[in-house]
């Protein structure tokens, strides 16, 4: 099974739409970090892009103990604010407007199989449908905080 690991860290989002690329950029930065500071063998990093629901969320594996989803989340905070959300805390509609599909249902279903959480960053600007590469400064500056929260979850 390609997603065989105890802890799955999944970056979701579209790098073509400004801050929507936060999840993939965090996975990229975490991959660079892990070259000098190896992650446990039980951890797998996945840049799911916009295919998260189909390729990852719908293909659970019995080995999974924890899934950490990294993405932008619309919530009441300043742009670039990062925090951990439980599945039950994900604001209603937070994903539907950004990705055009509701993620809450597959995440709730996965929560029956393993621990699921979202490391979410409040976006400053999502350019969809216009292509705009690169994160806003506030969201780019939030990557180290997201990595810190992810590493805390990995280490338990």
N, C-alpha and C positions, 0 to 999 in steps of 0.2 A: 504494500500500500504506500503510495507516494507521501501521504501525510501521517506517517507513523512516528509519533513522538508523544511524550507525556504532556509537554507544554507547547502549544502552538501560538505563535505571535503573528497576527495577520494584519498587514497594512492594506487598508481599503481606500480607494479614491482614484480620481482621474487627474493625472499630472498635466493634462491639457487645459484645465480650468482653474488656474491659480491655486488658491488655498485648498481646493479639493484634493490636491496632490500631497497633503500632509502625511497620510498613512504610508504611502510608498516611500516618501522621503525619510520618515522615521526608520523604516525597515532598512533602507540604504545606510543611514547613519549608524544604526545598531550593528549592521554587518561590518562596517569599518571599525567600530569600537571593539567588536569581538575578535578582530585580528590580533590585537594587543592584549585583550582581556577575554580569553575564550569562555564562551557560554557552556553550561553543562551539556553533555551529549543528549540529554532528554529534551532539549529545546530545539524547535525548528522555527526559522523565520520564513514568512511567506509574503511576497509582494503580490497580493491578489488583484491589485488594480480595481477595475470595475466588475470583475468576475467573482468576487467574494461569495455571494449567495449561492451561485451555481456550483462552483468548483470546490468550495471549502465547507460552507455552512450546511450543505445538503449531503455531504459525504463523511459523516462522523465515523470515527475509528474507536474501537473499544479500548485502545491504549491511552486515549486522551484523558487527562485529568484536569487540564485547565486550558481555556482559550482566551487569549488577550487580543481583542480587536482594537486596532488603532485607526482613528478616523476623525474627521471634523464632525462636531455636534453643535447644533444650534441650541444654546442655553443662555440664561440671563447672566452674562459676565462680559468683561472687556475682551476684545479680540486678542487671541494669543493665550488666553487662560486655558490651562490644562488641568483636567481632573479625572479621577476614576469614577465610572458609573457602573452600578450593577445593572443587569438586564432590566429590572423593574424600574430603574430610575431614568432610562432613556426617554427623553422628552418625546411625547407623541408627535409624529410627523417630522422628527429631526432628520431622518434619512430620506424620506419620500421626496422632498423637494430637491434635494441635492442629487440623488442618484436615480430617481424615477422608479424605485421599487422599494417596497416596505421590508426592512431588514428585521424589524422587531419579532415577527413570527418565527423565522428560522432560529434566531438567537434564543428565544424562549424555549423552543423545542430542544435545542442543544443543551440548555441549562438542566434538562432532565438527565442528561448523560454525563456532563462534566461541568466544572465551574466555569462560568462565562462572565467576562467583564469587558467594558469598553474604556480605553484611554482616549478621551475625547478632547479636542481642541476647538475653542470657539473661533470660527473663521472670521477674517476681516473682509475678504472679498472672494467670491466665487464667480468666475467670469462666464459660466455656461449661459448660452450656447456659444459664446465667442471664445476662441482659443487664446489663452494667455498663459504662457509658460512661467513658472517660478512662483514661489510663495511670497506673500507680503512679509515685511520685516517682522511684524509682531508674531506671526505664525512660524516663521523660520527661527526666530529667537526662542520659541517654545519647544523646539526639538530636544534640547538637553533635559528639560523637565520631564518630557514624555519618556525619554530613555531612563531617567532616574526612577520614575514610577514603574516602568516595565521591569527593570532590574530588581526592584523591591519585591514585585510579584513573583519573579522567577526564583529569587532566593528564599521566598516564604517568610 
